[in-house]
Amino acid sequence: MEIRPINIGQIRQQTLQQQSAAGSSAASSFSSVMEQALQPAAEAEAAAKTEQVSLLTGDSASIHSVVMATEQADIALRLTMQIRTKVLDAYNEVMRMQI
């Protein structure tokens, strides 16, 4: 029975490769989640802009629909900003953790 020494360099290299592979898949899933979260805010903004243009060109006589679409876009933007703030706070909290 032969006893072989442990090669620390090879173990570190394998660990780094596994971490980088896991990190890239986590980053892609995180980015897709964030894109999906931003989608409603972008749609609400586009709808509000369309309503505003139709009011200015005279196609729409209802100022109520313009105000409602603008408020929906504003609420969606505020929600997006709050989510961003919470994500940044969580990131900062993780970075402050001692290992």
C-alpha positions as CSV (number, residue, x, y, z in Angstrom):
1,M,0.0,0.0,0.0
2,E,1.5,3.3,-1.1
3,I,0.9,6.5,0.8
4,R,0.8,9.6,-1.3
5,P,1.2,13.1,0.0
6,I,-1.7,15.6,-0.2
7,N,-1.1,18.1,-2.9
8,I,-2.6,21.4,-1.5
9,G,-2.0,23.3,-4.7
10,Q,-4.2,20.9,-6.7
11,I,-6.9,21.0,-4.1
12,R,-7.0,24.8,-4.1
13,Q,-7.1,24.9,-7.9
14,Q,-10.1,22.5,-8.0
15,T,-11.9,24.5,-5.3
16,L,-11.3,27.8,-7.2
17,Q,-12.6,26.2,-10.4
18,Q,-15.7,24.9,-8.6
19,Q,-16.4,28.3,-6.9
20,S,-16.0,30.2,-10.2
21,A,-18.4,27.8,-12.0
22,A,-20.9,28.2,-9.1
23,G,-20.5,32.0,-9.0
24,S,-21.2,32.4,-12.7
25,S,-24.4,30.4,-12.6
26,A,-25.5,32.3,-9.4
27,A,-24.7,35.6,-11.1
28,S,-26.7,34.7,-14.2
29,S,-29.7,33.6,-12.1
30,F,-29.5,36.7,-9.9
31,S,-29.4,38.9,-13.0
32,S,-32.4,37.2,-14.5
33,V,-34.3,37.6,-11.2
34,M,-33.4,41.3,-11.2
35,E,-34.5,41.7,-14.8
36,Q,-37.8,40.1,-14.1
37,A,-38.3,42.3,-11.0
38,L,-37.6,45.5,-13.1
39,Q,-39.9,44.4,-16.0
40,P,-43.2,45.7,-14.4
41,A,-41.6,49.1,-13.6
42,A,-40.4,49.5,-17.2
43,E,-43.8,48.5,-18.6
44,A,-45.6,50.9,-16.3
45,E,-43.3,53.7,-17.4
46,A,-43.9,52.9,-21.0
47,A,-47.6,52.9,-20.5
48,A,-47.5,56.2,-18.7
49,K,-45.4,57.7,-21.5
50,T,-47.8,56.5,-24.1
51,E,-50.8,58.0,-22.2
52,Q,-49.0,61.3,-21.9
53,V,-48.2,61.4,-25.6
54,S,-51.8,60.6,-26.5
55,L,-53.1,63.3,-24.3
56,L,-50.7,65.9,-25.7
57,T,-51.5,65.0,-29.3
58,G,-55.3,65.1,-28.6
59,D,-56.0,61.4,-29.1
60,S,-57.1,61.0,-25.5
61,A,-59.6,63.2,-23.8
62,S,-59.3,61.6,-20.4
63,I,-56.8,63.2,-18.1
64,H,-57.8,60.7,-15.5
65,S,-56.2,57.8,-17.4
66,V,-53.0,59.8,-17.8
67,V,-52.8,60.6,-14.1
68,M,-53.6,57.0,-13.2
69,A,-50.9,55.6,-15.5
70,T,-48.4,58.2,-14.2
71,E,-49.1,57.3,-10.6
72,Q,-48.8,53.6,-11.3
73,A,-45.4,54.2,-12.9
74,D,-44.4,56.3,-9.9
75,I,-45.4,53.6,-7.5
76,A,-43.5,50.9,-9.5
77,L,-40.4,53.1,-9.5
78,R,-40.6,53.7,-5.8
79,L,-41.0,49.9,-5.2
80,T,-38.0,49.2,-7.4
81,M,-35.9,51.8,-5.5
82,Q,-36.9,50.2,-2.1
83,I,-36.0,46.8,-3.4
84,R,-32.6,48.1,-4.6
85,T,-32.0,49.7,-1.2
86,K,-32.9,46.4,0.6
87,V,-30.6,44.4,-1.7
88,L,-27.7,46.8,-1.1
89,D,-28.3,46.8,2.7
90,A,-28.2,43.0,2.6
91,Y,-25.0,43.0,0.6
92,N,-23.3,45.4,2.9
93,E,-24.4,43.3,5.9
94,V,-22.9,40.2,4.4
95,M,-19.7,42.1,3.6
96,R,-19.4,43.2,7.2
97,M,-19.6,39.6,8.5
98,Q,-16.5,38.2,10.0
99,I,-15.4,34.7,8.9
